[in-house]
Amino acid sequence: MAAPDTPAGGRTSPVPERRPAAIVSHLDIIYRVVGGKRSNTSAIGDDEGESIFRNLIGRGKTVATVQSVHAVKDVSFVAYHGESVGIIGRNGSGKSTLLRAVAGLLPPTNGEVFLAGTPALLGVNAVLMSALSGERNIYIGGQALGLTKAQVKERFEEIVAFSGIGDAVYRPMSTYSSGMAARLRFAISTAAVPDVLMIDEALSTGDAEFRKRSGEKVDEIREKASTVFLVSHSNSTVRDLCDRVLWMHHGRLIADGPTEAILTAYEGWDPKKHPAGPPGIG
Ligand SMILES: Nc1ncnc2c1ncn2[C@@H]1O[C@H](COP(=O)(O)OP(=O)(O)OP(=O)(O)O)[C@@H](O)[C@H]1O
């Protein structure tokens, strides 16, 4: 699916270079979860699951099953250098799964993902260690993004200043509020300019001042011809930061276009009246 030629979102943005940064082609992600136990005589015939211990079936014993969750269904799109792409949709619609797959953290069950360059995934679950201080996490996170120790040292003050957490940087992250932790994650993830920055909800906990600074940072990253993906339930954050939006519904990409057009349709949709999806879209 092609990106819009002229961004018409809630913000002005640099004209994107038309070089693909991410190509997603007929992507399916199916999670297989081992565990759901059932003291049934048969798990065969269950659409969602299949028994892995079929030999036990029929003995009236509890059996382990593999549940399948088809989280992303036949999703295709191309994102370009310099674009900032929001991913919206209701809970469980597949946004985070799509983001993680594009970041290369989840192997496609079917289809393909091509990414030009190195991704940095910044999410609420970013791997920072809560028992360690913010300082230690800056070093670990910075090096995980490809910076040398000396480069992290050089940028340390800037990262702390950007996060706004002050001296708390020397305290264990377990003592941080969720907003402080999110701000530090964002500051670490943007310390090196990644080719593709992926943000999963992390900005929603920031205050207005931090959102302004993070918006400027996102612009800076995009101007360096990187691509930003943002998963968010906050339509205002998406309006502020994105010029294009992908709308996920039940694992499918049902709309892809300029921010304002897609968000207006999303906000006007009544899921109680149209639970299968908005009429006329998809
Ligand atoms: N690790 C996992 N194992 C099994 N199923 C999963 C896993 N992660 C997500 N799912 C399932 O995949 C589907 C899509 O989840 P996903 O987290 O991608 O949705 P989302 O749109 O990001 O949701 P939310 O807005 O609530 O964060 C859901 O049905 C969810 O239960």
The ligand as an SDF file (V2000), in Angstrom:
LIG
                    3D

 31 33  0  0  0  0  0  0  0  0999 V2000
    3.1060  -12.8120   23.6420 N   0  0  0  0  0  0  0  0  0  0  0  0
    1.8650  -13.0970   23.2590 C   0  0  0  0  0  0  0  0  0  0  0  0
    1.4280  -14.3570   23.2610 N   0  0  0  0  0  0  0  0  0  0  0  0
    0.1890  -14.6650   22.8550 C   0  0  0  0  0  0  0  0  0  0  0  0
   -0.7200  -13.7690   22.4320 N   0  0  0  0  0  0  0  0  0  0  0  0
   -0.3380  -12.4890   22.4080 C   0  0  0  0  0  0  0  0  0  0  0  0
    0.9690  -12.0840   22.8120 C   0  0  0  0  0  0  0  0  0  0  0  0
    1.0580  -10.7410   22.6840 N   0  0  0  0  0  0  0  0  0  0  0  0
   -0.1360  -10.3310   22.2120 C   0  0  0  0  0  0  0  0  0  0  0  0
   -0.9800  -11.3830   22.0490 N   0  0  0  0  0  0  0  0  0  0  0  0
   -2.3470  -11.3490   21.5230 C   0  0  0  0  0  0  0  0  0  0  0  0
   -2.2860  -10.8180   20.1940 O   0  0  0  0  0  0  0  0  0  0  0  0
   -3.3760   -9.9440   19.9710 C   0  0  0  0  0  0  0  0  0  0  0  0
   -2.8170   -8.5700   19.5780 C   0  0  0  0  0  0  0  0  0  0  0  0
   -2.1430   -8.0260   20.7090 O   0  0  0  0  0  0  0  0  0  0  0  0
   -1.3170   -6.6770   20.6370 P   0  0  0  0  0  0  0  0  0  0  0  0
   -0.6550   -6.4720   21.9540 O   0  0  0  0  0  0  0  0  0  0  0  0
   -0.4960   -6.6680   19.4360 O   0  0  0  0  0  0  0  0  0  0  0  0
   -2.4910   -5.6210   20.4560 O   0  0  0  0  0  0  0  0  0  0  0  0
   -2.4970   -4.0600   20.6970 P   0  0  0  0  0  0  0  0  0  0  0  0
   -3.3610   -3.4960   19.6330 O   0  0  0  0  0  0  0  0  0  0  0  0
   -1.1100   -3.5450   20.8090 O   0  0  0  0  0  0  0  0  0  0  0  0
   -3.2330   -3.9870   22.0920 O   0  0  0  0  0  0  0  0  0  0  0  0
   -3.2160   -2.8630   23.2410 P   0  0  0  0  0  0  0  0  0  0  0  0
   -3.7780   -1.6240   22.6260 O   0  0  0  0  0  0  0  0  0  0  0  0
   -4.1340   -3.4320   24.2660 O   0  0  0  0  0  0  0  0  0  0  0  0
   -1.8100   -2.7160   23.7140 O   0  0  0  0  0  0  0  0  0  0  0  0
   -4.2040   -9.9390   21.2380 C   0  0  0  0  0  0  0  0  0  0  0  0
   -5.2340  -10.8860   21.0620 O   0  0  0  0  0  0  0  0  0  0  0  0
   -3.2410  -10.4040   22.3030 C   0  0  0  0  0  0  0  0  0  0  0  0
   -3.9110  -11.0880   23.3250 O   0  0  0  0  0  0  0  0  0  0  0  0
  1  2  1  0
  2  3  1  0
  2  7  2  0
  3  4  2  0
  4  5  1  0
  5  6  2  0
  6  7  1  0
  6 10  1  0
  7  8  1  0
  8  9  2  0
  9 10  1  0
 10 11  1  0
 11 12  1  0
 11 30  1  0
 12 13  1  0
 13 14  1  0
 13 28  1  0
 14 15  1  0
 15 16  1  0
 16 17  2  0
 16 18  1  0
 16 19  1  0
 19 20  1  0
 20 21  2  0
 20 22  1  0
 20 23  1  0
 23 24  1  0
 24 25  2  0
 24 26  1  0
 24 27  1  0
 28 29  1  0
 28 30  1  0
 30 31  1  0
M  END
$$$$
